[in-house]
Amino acid sequence: MHRNILPFIPYRFKGEAVACPVCSSHQHKTVARMDRRLKPLTTVMCEECGLFYSNPMPTADELATYYQKEYRKDYQLARFRPSNKHIRKKQNEAKARYAVIRQALTGNTLSLLDFGCGSGELVHECAMHGHDAHGFEPGATYASFAQQASHLKIDIRGTDYQSADYAAQHFDAITMLHVLEHIPNPIAALKKAHEWLKDDGILYIEVPNMQGYELKGFEHFHFAHVLGFSRDNLIEALRRAGFRVRSEIDGTSILAEKALGRECTAPIDLKATAAQNLHDYTAPISLYAYARYHLARLLRRLTRTQAKPAIPARSPSPAKDTGKLACPRL
Ligand SMILES: [Zn+2]
């Protein structure tokens, strides 16, 4: 059995101490010393902006190796290709996400990039509608599957964002869907997207909402998610990379555009976010609450499996416990 799924055994990484990846503050509080698999993992929360992050943070080399070789089999038990269940789910999500892009942009043929495209369903969906669709994915298994899964000629690259080489101002839309929480330097990644996006383009970004869970605590930390965002610090990260909010879809699902000197008018309160997150994620969890939470999740999963909707609800409501949809574990 893979050592990464066994409880109590440490992950194989040394990491390094880092400042807050969003606001660069060194003021932080430790909120957890283990993750959802009951493995040792230290997560801290920035006292300035409320961002959760792994500290020590895995180094760039450690993460590159992990994503290239281990991530998918570790978290989705996918050794050679994504499961049919995963593909079906992603195809349904891709339809809903394409509708969001279509609503935001006019034009018959758009140039689109899925930043961290996984097994490529959104890229394929966009290409099927006649758009100039591109994507890249550092995980070797999924990148290879994405490249081969369509009869259309689609540019999908097996690379990370540092090595992805697109022309400046090339894309009408860039999607970053459940990607930024995996990246230790989110501002650098967002700046790359900013560079590749046209001045009148849109960035469609979505991350798990750490305030979106009914039960908060160590349960939501794990090695692959080196960052944990809330609405306000996600907007702050966008702002620092040169974006502003164009419209908010739901919690940490946002359509952004280049700021180009214009103010971001979305109101944020980073100190209040930090206070709320610290309170919520350091409160003790009773065994009863923990058991009730997991039983409810199991029942929801069983209900969903039986119902098999054609297009499941795409985006979680932060007011409800929809963590499963916000951050699919499979
Ligand atoms: Zn911070």
Boltz pocket constraint, residues with backbone or C-beta under 6 A from the ligand:
constraints:
  - pocket:
      binder: B
      contacts: [[A, 20], [A, 21], [A, 22], [A, 23], [A, 24], [A, 25], [A, 46], [A, 47], [A, 48], [A, 49], [A, 50], [A, 51]]
      max_distance: 6.0
